[in-house]
Amino acid sequence: MATFEPSRALLDEGLTGTLPARQGRGVFLRKGQILVVINTHGSQVVDTWAFNSTDVLEYMSMEHSRASMLKVTPGVGDALVTNRRRPILRVVEDTSLGVHDTLIAACDRYRYQELGAPSDHANCSDNLTSVLHELGCESVAAPCPLNLFMNVKSAGGRVEFLPPVSKPGQSISLRAEMDQVVVMSACPQDITPVNAGCPTDVHFRVSSSG
């Protein structure tokens, strides 16, 4: 099945939703609506995907977005694009320091096995699969996510995972450029420093563009 059941991912405008630590949540956005992701405790990475609500095979693509933006980190005014090179989410406000990641794949059971964790360790890839299933959509291969608030240092051809630099209550606002389903995962990583060692809840809300 390549379409969603949007009614399962509706959030009334103005209401704040909770994304529990280590879990995933899907939200349906109509074109023009704004998703505000709030880093409640300041130390949580949010793996974020976006899919055309009528065709799951069109999705937000980090590799296409980097080519479109000509940079590796989106800032205010930048549009993230799909694998068909169409704008899907645009950054309209960012009260954090603007440190986000487009390079690193979502964590999965194999990543945690490499790190010595049990194979049933919660992970973002499984969170994505579970949310898509809840929304009536068959699983797809996990695209590389937009890793909100993730601090990845890239220099000299190497990358380093560092704790987030965002502060409690800082947020990023993303405007929908098409009808879509956004899936967010409060990253369960508790071995590397990316969540400062302790995954936490985050919050989000949907507002109109006006």
DOLOPA-628389 format. One record per residue: y, z, x of N, C-alpha, C in turn; residue number from 1. Coordinates in pm, 1 decimal. Layout:
N
{{Y,Z,X},{Y,Z,X},{Y,Z,X},NUM}
...
This chain:
210
{{-119.4,0.0,84.4},{0.0,0.0,0.0},{124.0,0.0,87.7},1}
{{219.6,-91.0,62.4},{336.5,-105.4,148.6},{465.0,-60.8,81.3},2}
{{454.2,11.4,-30.0},{573.6,63.2,-96.1},{557.3,213.1,-118.7},3}
{{669.7,277.7,-150.7},{671.6,421.5,-171.1},{684.6,454.5,-319.5},4}
{{667.0,580.2,-350.2},{702.1,633.8,-480.6},{824.3,722.7,-459.7},5}
{{945.6,662.9,-465.8},{1066.7,736.3,-428.2},{1088.2,866.4,-503.6},6}
{{1038.8,874.3,-629.4},{1062.4,995.7,-707.9},{1005.4,1119.0,-639.0},7}
{{908.8,1100.3,-551.4},{848.5,1213.2,-481.1},{933.9,1259.2,-362.9},8}
{{1040.0,1183.7,-331.3},{1121.8,1217.3,-214.9},{1269.0,1229.0,-250.7},9}
{{1297.5,1262.7,-376.6},{1436.2,1275.2,-419.4},{1489.1,1414.6,-388.1},10}
{{1614.1,1419.6,-346.9},{1684.2,1546.8,-329.1},{1817.1,1533.5,-400.6},11}
{{1843.9,1623.8,-494.8},{1970.3,1617.7,-568.5},{2086.9,1628.4,-471.4},12}
{{2187.6,1544.0,-492.9},{2303.2,1543.5,-405.0},{2368.3,1681.4,-398.6},13}
{{2404.6,1719.8,-278.2},{2475.1,1845.0,-258.3},{2384.8,1964.2,-235.9},14}
{{2257.5,1952.5,-272.2},{2165.9,2063.9,-250.6},{2110.6,2058.6,-109.3},15}
{{2089.6,2173.9,-50.7},{2036.8,2180.9,84.6},{1886.1,2200.4,79.9},16}
{{1814.5,2117.6,154.4},{1670.3,2130.1,164.7},{1631.7,2194.9,296.5},17}
{{1512.0,2250.1,299.6},{1460.8,2314.7,419.9},{1350.2,2229.7,480.4},18}
{{1358.3,2210.1,609.7},{1250.3,2147.8,685.6},{1186.6,2258.7,768.6},19}
{{1072.4,2310.9,722.7},{1013.2,2425.6,791.9},{967.3,2390.5,932.9},20}
{{969.8,2488.9,1019.6},{922.1,2470.5,1156.5},{782.2,2411.3,1155.7},21}
{{761.0,2311.4,1241.9},{630.8,2247.8,1264.7},{586.1,2156.0,1150.9},22}
{{668.4,2138.1,1048.0},{627.7,2058.4,932.5},{715.3,1934.0,915.9},23}
{{674.6,1847.9,820.2},{747.5,1725.5,791.9},{797.3,1722.4,649.1},24}
{{896.0,1636.8,624.5},{952.4,1621.3,490.0},{1007.9,1480.6,476.8},25}
{{991.5,1420.8,359.6},{1045.1,1288.2,332.7},{1157.9,1294.9,231.8},26}
{{1260.7,1210.0,249.7},{1376.1,1206.7,160.8},{1408.6,1061.0,128.0},27}
{{1426.4,1031.3,0.8},{1467.6,897.8,-41.1},{1619.6,889.2,-39.6},28}
{{1672.7,787.5,27.6},{1816.1,763.5,32.9},{1848.5,628.0,-28.1},29}
{{1947.6,628.2,-117.5},{2000.0,501.2,-166.0},{2107.6,452.0,-69.6},30}
{{2127.5,321.4,-67.0},{2228.7,264.6,20.1},{2363.3,333.7,-3.6},31}
{{2426.5,377.4,104.5},{2555.8,444.5,95.6},{2547.7,594.9,97.3},32}
{{2431.6,652.5,66.1},{2418.8,797.7,72.4},{2412.5,844.8,217.0},33}
{{2448.2,970.3,237.4},{2454.7,1027.6,371.4},{2357.2,1144.1,382.0},34}
{{2277.3,1140.9,485.2},{2185.7,1250.0,516.7},{2246.8,1332.5,629.0},35}
{{2267.0,1461.3,601.8},{2320.4,1552.9,701.6},{2205.1,1641.3,750.1},36}
{{2175.1,1632.7,879.2},{2067.9,1713.9,937.9},{2133.6,1825.8,1017.8},37}
{{2103.4,1949.2,979.5},{2170.0,2067.3,1035.0},{2073.2,2141.1,1127.6},38}
{{2112.7,2156.4,1253.1},{2029.4,2230.1,1347.9},{2060.4,2379.3,1331.6},39}
{{1996.2,2438.5,1235.5},{2030.3,2572.2,1188.4},{2038.2,2675.4,1301.0},40}
{{1938.4,2673.0,1388.0},{1933.6,2771.3,1497.2},{1977.5,2711.3,1630.8},41}
{{2006.0,2582.3,1631.2},{2059.9,2516.7,1749.0},{1959.5,2470.8,1851.8},42}
{{1832.0,2498.7,1830.5},{1734.0,2472.3,1936.5},{1616.8,2386.1,1891.5},43}
{{1632.9,2315.9,1779.4},{1519.1,2244.0,1722.5},{1538.8,2092.9,1727.3},44}
{{1438.8,2023.6,1780.2},{1434.8,1877.0,1777.6},{1377.8,1830.7,1643.8},45}
{{1436.5,1723.9,1589.2},{1389.5,1667.1,1463.1},{1351.6,1521.6,1486.5},46}
{{1221.6,1493.1,1489.5},{1175.1,1354.7,1498.0},{1205.8,1287.6,1364.4},47}
{{1269.4,1171.5,1369.6},{1320.7,1108.7,1248.1},{1280.2,961.7,1242.1},48}
{{1222.4,923.3,1128.2},{1185.4,784.7,1102.3},{1253.6,738.3,974.5},49}
{{1273.9,608.4,961.5},{1328.8,551.5,838.2},{1254.9,422.2,806.5},50}
{{1220.6,404.7,678.2},{1144.8,288.7,632.7},{1215.2,224.5,513.3},51}
{{1221.7,92.3,511.7},{1266.0,19.0,393.8},{1183.4,68.4,275.3},52}
{{1249.9,110.2,168.7},{1176.9,173.0,57.2},{1088.3,75.5,-17.6},53}
{{1107.6,-54.5,0.4},{1023.7,-152.9,-68.6},{921.9,-217.8,23.8},54}
{{928.0,-185.7,153.2},{834.2,-247.2,247.5},{823.2,-158.7,370.9},55}
{{717.4,-80.4,377.4},{699.7,14.3,487.3},{687.2,-55.4,621.9},56}
{{658.3,-185.0,620.4},{643.3,-258.1,745.6},{777.2,-289.1,811.4},57}
{{888.3,-262.3,739.7},{1019.2,-269.6,802.4},{1066.2,-126.3,825.3},58}
{{1089.2,-92.8,949.6},{1118.0,46.8,984.6},{1222.7,52.9,1096.4},59}
{{1288.3,166.6,1105.8},{1384.8,189.6,1212.9},{1313.4,181.5,1347.9},60}
{{1367.9,99.2,1436.7},{1303.4,72.6,1564.6},{1395.6,111.4,1678.5},61}
{{1348.7,199.0,1765.1},{1430.5,241.6,1877.7},{1450.4,129.1,1978.5},62}
{{1346.1,50.4,2005.9},{1362.5,-56.5,2104.2},{1459.6,-163.4,2055.0},63}
{{1455.2,-195.1,1925.0},{1550.1,-291.7,1870.2},{1690.9,-231.6,1865.2},64}
{{1698.6,-101.6,1836.4},{1829.9,-36.1,1829.1},{1897.5,-31.5,1965.0},65}
{{1822.0,-2.2,2069.9},{1882.4,0.6,2203.6},{1938.2,-136.0,2241.5},66}
{{1865.9,-241.2,2206.3},{1915.0,-376.5,2235.5},{2040.3,-407.8,2154.9},67}
{{2047.5,-357.4,2031.8},{2163.4,-382.0,1946.1},{2284.6,-301.6,1991.4},68}
{{2264.0,-173.5,2026.2},{2374.1,-85.3,2064.9},{2417.0,-104.9,2210.0},69}
{{2324.9,-158.6,2291.1},{2344.3,-171.4,2435.8},{2363.4,-34.4,2502.3},70}
{{2295.0,65.0,2448.0},{2291.6,197.8,2508.8},{2169.8,271.8,2454.7},71}
{{2139.4,385.2,2516.2},{2016.2,455.1,2480.3},{2038.7,571.7,2386.5},72}
{{2164.0,612.4,2365.1},{2192.8,723.7,2275.7},{2296.0,680.4,2173.1},73}
{{2264.6,690.2,2043.5},{2362.4,650.0,1942.1},{2476.0,749.2,1929.7},74}
{{2594.2,697.3,1902.7},{2710.3,781.1,1878.3},{2774.0,745.3,1746.1},75}
{{2880.8,813.4,1711.5},{2948.7,789.3,1584.5},{2990.3,642.4,1576.3},76}
{{2955.4,579.4,1464.6},{2984.8,439.1,1442.2},{2868.9,346.8,1473.1},77}
{{2771.2,393.3,1550.5},{2657.4,310.0,1588.1},{2555.5,301.8,1475.0},78}
{{2495.0,184.1,1462.5},{2389.1,163.6,1364.0},{2254.5,155.7,1433.6},79}
{{2157.9,228.8,1379.6},{2018.9,211.0,1418.7},{1963.9,96.2,1335.3},80}
{{1886.5,7.0,1396.4},{1840.2,-111.5,1325.1},{1688.3,-109.3,1311.8},81}
{{1639.6,-198.1,1226.2},{1496.1,-207.2,1201.0},{1430.6,-304.7,1297.9},82}
{{1298.7,-312.5,1286.3},{1223.8,-410.4,1364.4},{1253.8,-553.3,1319.8},83}
{{1330.5,-568.0,1212.4},{1380.4,-699.5,1171.0},{1529.0,-713.4,1201.1},84}
{{1578.7,-620.8,1283.1},{1714.9,-622.8,1338.3},{1824.0,-611.5,1230.7},85}
{{1793.5,-534.8,1126.0},{1891.9,-507.1,1021.7},{1932.1,-360.7,1028.4},86}
{{2062.2,-328.8,1008.8},{2104.0,-188.4,1008.8},{2030.8,-108.8,900.9},87}
{{1987.5,11.2,936.9},{1919.8,96.3,838.5},{1985.8,233.6,828.9},88}
{{2025.8,293.8,941.0},{2099.3,420.2,942.2},{2216.9,407.1,1038.6},89}
{{2330.7,463.6,998.9},{2449.0,460.0,1085.0},{2499.9,603.1,1105.0},90}
{{2531.4,637.2,1228.4},{2588.2,768.6,1259.0},{2734.1,770.2,1214.2},91}
{{2767.4,859.7,1121.9},{2905.1,866.0,1072.1},{2976.3,994.0,1115.0},92}
{{2901.1,1094.6,1156.6},{2961.5,1217.2,1207.9},{2858.4,1290.2,1292.7},93}
{{2905.5,1357.5,1396.8},{2815.0,1434.2,1481.8},{2892.4,1552.4,1538.1},94}
{{2860.8,1671.4,1489.2},{2931.6,1790.8,1536.4},{2861.1,1855.8,1654.7},95}
{{2747.2,1799.3,1694.8},{2679.8,1847.7,1814.4},{2743.1,1780.3,1935.6},96}
{{2684.1,1799.4,2050.7},{2735.9,1735.3,2171.6},{2689.7,1590.7,2184.1},97}
{{2619.9,1542.3,2082.0},{2577.7,1402.6,2083.0},{2458.5,1374.0,2170.3},98}
{{2381.7,1477.6,2202.4},{2263.6,1460.2,2286.7},{2141.9,1439.4,2197.3},99}
{{2094.7,1314.3,2192.5},{1978.4,1275.7,2113.5},{1894.7,1180.1,2198.3},100}
{{1773.0,1153.9,2156.3},{1682.6,1073.0,2238.8},{1624.0,956.2,2160.4},101}
{{1615.1,840.4,2226.4},{1549.6,723.4,2166.6},{1434.0,672.8,2252.3},102}
{{1396.3,748.2,2355.9},{1298.2,699.1,2452.7},{1157.2,752.3,2431.2},103}
{{1145.1,874.8,2382.2},{1017.7,946.1,2386.6},{940.4,932.1,2255.1},104}
{{812.9,899.0,2267.6},{725.4,886.5,2150.7},{705.7,1022.3,2083.9},105}
{{669.8,1018.6,1956.1},{638.7,1142.8,1884.1},{517.9,1210.9,1946.9},106}
{{520.3,1343.6,1946.5},{403.0,1415.9,1995.2},{284.9,1391.2,1902.0},107}
{{165.8,1397.3,1957.7},{42.8,1375.8,1881.0},{-67.2,1463.5,1939.2},108}
{{-182.6,1459.4,1876.8},{-291.7,1547.4,1920.0},{-333.3,1519.7,2064.7},109}
{{-317.3,1393.4,2107.5},{-356.9,1358.0,2243.2},{-258.5,1415.7,2346.1},110}
{{-130.8,1420.0,2308.9},{-31.6,1480.9,2395.6},{-63.8,1629.0,2417.4},111}
{{-100.9,1698.1,2309.8},{-130.4,1840.3,2324.7},{-259.9,1864.1,2400.3},112}
{{-355.9,1773.5,2386.0},{-477.7,1784.7,2466.6},{-444.0,1773.1,2614.5},113}
{{-351.9,1679.3,2649.7},{-307.2,1666.4,2788.3},{-244.4,1795.5,2839.1},114}
{{-175.3,1865.5,2747.8},{-105.4,1988.3,2785.3},{-194.6,2111.8,2777.8},115}
{{-321.6,2092.6,2741.2},{-416.0,2203.3,2737.2},{-419.7,2280.3,2607.1},116}
{{-356.5,2227.0,2502.0},{-354.9,2294.8,2372.5},{-475.6,2251.8,2289.3},117}
{{-510.8,2328.4,2187.0},{-621.1,2289.0,2099.0},{-590.8,2155.7,2029.5},118}
{{-695.5,2082.2,1996.2},{-679.0,1950.4,1935.6},{-617.8,1957.2,1795.8},119}
{{-620.9,2076.5,1733.1},{-563.3,2090.3,1599.2},{-419.3,2140.1,1603.3},120}
{{-355.1,2138.1,1720.3},{-214.9,2178.7,1731.2},{-131.1,2088.8,1641.3},121}
{{-41.4,2147.0,1562.9},{47.3,2067.8,1477.1},{124.2,1967.7,1561.9},122}
{{150.2,1848.7,1506.4},{221.2,1746.9,1582.8},{299.0,1655.1,1489.7},123}
{{398.8,1588.2,1545.6},{488.9,1505.4,1464.4},{420.7,1382.5,1408.0},124}
{{328.3,1322.4,1483.9},{260.8,1202.6,1434.2},{178.8,1233.6,1309.9},125}
{{106.1,1344.8,1310.9},{30.1,1384.5,1192.0},{123.1,1423.1,1077.9},126}
{{238.3,1485.0,1110.0},{335.2,1516.2,1004.6},{382.7,1388.4,935.8},127}
{{410.7,1284.9,1014.7},{451.2,1156.8,956.3},{343.2,1102.0,864.5},128}
{{219.6,1100.8,911.3},{108.8,1049.1,830.0},{96.0,1126.6,699.2},129}
{{106.2,1259.0,706.6},{92.0,1342.6,586.6},{202.7,1315.1,486.2},130}
{{326.6,1302.5,533.7},{437.7,1277.8,443.1},{423.9,1140.8,378.2},131}
{{388.3,1039.0,454.8},{370.7,906.2,396.9},{261.2,908.4,289.7},132}
{{154.7,981.3,316.0},{47.3,992.7,216.7},{97.4,1060.8,89.8},133}
{{176.3,1166.1,106.2},{232.2,1235.7,-9.1},{322.6,1144.4,-92.2},134}
{{385.2,1048.5,-26.4},{476.1,956.4,-95.0},{404.3,832.9,-147.7},135}
{{272.5,834.9,-144.3},{195.7,725.6,-202.3},{182.7,605.6,-113.5},136}
{{205.4,623.0,15.0},{202.9,510.6,107.1},{93.3,532.0,209.9},137}
{{17.4,427.1,235.2},{-86.7,436.7,336.2},{-24.7,456.2,473.7},138}
{{-99.4,518.8,559.7},{-50.2,546.6,694.1},{-24.6,417.6,771.1},139}
{{77.7,421.2,854.2},{106.1,311.5,945.9},{111.8,369.9,1086.9},140}
{{98.7,283.9,1185.8},{113.3,331.0,1323.2},{252.5,390.4,1339.5},141}
{{260.5,506.1,1405.3},{387.9,577.4,1415.5},{483.9,503.1,1507.9},142}
{{597.4,453.9,1453.6},{699.1,396.6,1543.1},{758.9,506.7,1629.3},143}
{{823.7,468.1,1737.2},{895.9,566.5,1817.3},{1009.6,622.3,1732.7},144}
{{1023.1,753.1,1721.8},{1125.2,812.3,1635.5},{1260.5,823.5,1703.5},145}
{{1363.1,844.2,1621.8},{1491.4,891.8,1669.9},{1478.5,1042.9,1682.3},146}
{{1483.9,1093.1,1803.6},{1462.8,1236.1,1828.6},{1597.5,1308.2,1828.3},147}
{{1636.1,1355.1,1710.7},{1764.5,1422.1,1697.4},{1764.7,1552.9,1776.3},148}
{{1873.9,1575.1,1848.5},{1898.0,1697.2,1926.4},{1805.5,1712.9,2046.7},149}
{{1727.6,1609.8,2078.1},{1635.7,1620.1,2192.0},{1710.3,1587.4,2320.8},150}
{{1691.6,1672.6,2420.7},{1762.7,1661.1,2547.8},{1666.7,1609.2,2653.9},151}
{{1672.7,1479.8,2678.0},{1588.3,1415.7,2778.9},{1678.8,1360.1,2887.9},152}
{{1662.5,1409.3,3007.2},{1741.1,1360.6,3120.1},{1669.9,1241.6,3181.6},153}
{{1742.0,1132.0,3197.1},{1686.2,1011.3,3255.9},{1770.9,972.3,3375.6},154}
{{1709.8,978.7,3493.7},{1784.0,945.4,3614.8},{1686.6,903.2,3723.6},155}
{{1726.1,803.2,3800.6},{1644.1,759.6,3913.4},{1507.4,709.8,3873.6},156}
{{1496.7,657.6,3750.7},{1369.2,605.3,3703.9},{1272.7,710.8,3655.1},157}
{{1318.6,836.0,3643.2},{1233.0,944.5,3596.0},{1296.4,1011.1,3474.7},158}
{{1214.1,1079.1,3394.8},{1265.5,1152.7,3280.5},{1225.8,1299.4,3294.2},159}
{{1308.3,1385.9,3235.2},{1282.7,1529.7,3239.6},{1312.7,1588.7,3102.2},160}
{{1223.0,1671.4,3052.1},{1240.8,1737.9,2923.6},{1318.6,1867.9,2943.6},161}
{{1430.0,1881.4,2873.1},{1515.3,1998.3,2886.4},{1538.3,2062.7,2749.6},162}
{{1577.9,2188.7,2743.6},{1608.0,2252.5,2614.9},{1726.9,2183.9,2547.8},163}
{{1733.4,2185.5,2414.7},{1849.3,2129.9,2345.2},{1977.7,2200.1,2385.9},164}
{{2087.4,2124.9,2380.1},{2219.1,2183.2,2409.5},{2298.6,2206.0,2281.2},165}
{{2242.5,2168.5,2167.4},{2311.7,2189.1,2040.0},{2322.5,2337.4,2009.2},166}
{{2426.3,2372.8,1932.4},{2452.0,2511.1,1895.1},{2413.7,2533.9,1748.7},167}
{{2387.6,2658.6,1709.0},{2350.7,2687.1,1570.7},{2453.4,2631.9,1471.8},168}
{{2402.8,2561.5,1371.1},{2487.6,2508.6,1265.1},{2545.0,2371.1,1292.1},169}
{{2529.0,2319.2,1413.7},{2578.4,2184.3,1440.8},{2490.0,2082.1,1370.1},170}
{{2547.7,1964.0,1343.3},{2477.7,1868.6,1258.9},{2510.4,1725.5,1298.3},171}
{{2429.9,1634.4,1245.7},{2455.7,1492.1,1256.0},{2444.7,1432.7,1115.8},172}
{{2534.3,1339.4,1084.3},{2537.0,1275.1,952.0},{2503.2,1127.4,966.6},173}
{{2405.0,1081.1,888.5},{2354.2,945.4,896.4},{2369.9,877.7,761.3},174}
{{2436.5,762.6,758.5},{2456.4,690.0,633.1},{2349.8,582.1,617.0},175}
{{2293.4,575.2,496.3},{2191.5,474.8,466.1},{2256.5,338.5,449.9},176}
{{2207.3,240.1,523.9},{2257.4,103.6,513.7},{2169.1,17.4,424.0},177}
{{2062.0,75.9,373.5},{1975.5,11.6,274.1},{1900.5,122.7,202.7},178}
{{1841.2,94.1,87.2},{1753.3,191.6,22.3},{1635.8,218.6,116.4},179}
{{1602.9,345.8,133.8},{1502.3,378.6,234.9},{1439.6,514.3,210.8},180}
{{1332.1,538.6,279.8},{1271.4,670.9,287.7},{1283.0,718.1,431.5},181}
{{1342.6,835.2,450.1},{1353.4,898.0,581.4},{1248.8,1008.1,590.7},182}
{{1174.2,1007.3,698.3},{1076.5,1113.1,724.2},{1124.2,1192.5,845.6},183}
{{1130.6,1323.9,830.2},{1172.1,1412.9,938.2},{1059.1,1510.2,970.6},184}
{{1044.3,1539.2,1098.8},{946.9,1638.6,1143.5},{1016.5,1737.8,1234.2},185}
{{1009.0,1865.9,1198.7},{1059.1,1971.3,1287.8},{955.8,1986.7,1398.5},186}
{{984.5,1928.3,1512.7},{884.8,1912.0,1619.2},{814.7,2044.2,1652.1},187}
{{680.1,2043.8,1654.5},{604.7,2167.4,1681.9},{589.8,2200.3,1830.3},188}
{{654.0,2122.3,1917.0},{632.9,2139.9,2061.5},{673.2,2281.3,2106.4},189}
{{576.3,2355.1,2158.7},{602.7,2491.3,2205.3},{550.3,2513.7,2346.6},190}
{{523.9,2402.9,2416.5},{472.5,2412.9,2553.1},{577.4,2365.5,2653.6},191}
{{638.8,2250.6,2626.8},{749.8,2202.9,2709.1},{879.7,2264.9,2655.9},192}
{{992.2,2248.1,2726.8},{1116.5,2316.7,2686.8},{1193.3,2251.0,2571.8},193}
{{1140.9,2143.4,2510.5},{1226.6,2064.0,2421.8},{1281.1,2141.6,2302.1},194}
{{1208.3,2240.7,2252.5},{1258.3,2325.4,2143.5},{1292.1,2465.6,2193.8},195}
{{1326.2,2473.8,2321.6},{1351.7,2603.8,2386.1},{1231.4,2695.9,2371.2},196}
{{1112.4,2633.4,2357.7},{988.0,2709.2,2354.3},{951.1,2769.4,2220.9},197}
{{1035.2,2753.0,2118.8},{1010.1,2819.9,1990.3},{1057.8,2733.2,1874.2},198}
{{968.2,2656.1,1810.4},{1007.8,2573.8,1696.4},{1065.9,2658.9,1583.4},199}
{{1168.9,2605.9,1518.2},{1236.9,2679.3,1410.6},{1263.0,2586.5,1292.9},200}
{{1299.0,2646.3,1179.2},{1339.5,2568.9,1061.8},{1471.4,2497.2,1089.0},201}
{{1491.1,2385.6,1020.2},{1622.9,2321.9,1014.0},{1652.3,2295.5,866.7},202}
{{1774.9,2254.3,838.7},{1814.0,2226.4,700.3},{1882.1,2090.8,691.5},203}
{{1887.1,2037.3,572.7},{1947.5,1906.4,552.4},{2000.5,1896.9,411.2},204}
{{2091.0,1801.7,389.1},{2141.5,1776.0,254.5},{2177.3,1627.7,241.9},205}
{{2182.4,1582.3,119.5},{2218.3,1443.4,88.6},{2348.4,1444.3,13.5},206}
{{2443.0,1358.3,53.7},{2571.0,1347.9,-14.7},{2603.4,1202.1,-37.7},207}
{{2699.1,1176.2,-125.7},{2745.0,1040.2,-148.5},{2844.4,1002.0,-40.7},208}
{{2863.7,871.6,-22.5},{2955.3,824.5,81.9},{3098.7,860.1,50.3},209}
{{3127.4,884.9,-78.3},{3264.1,919.8,-117.4},{3290.1,1066.6,-104.6},210}
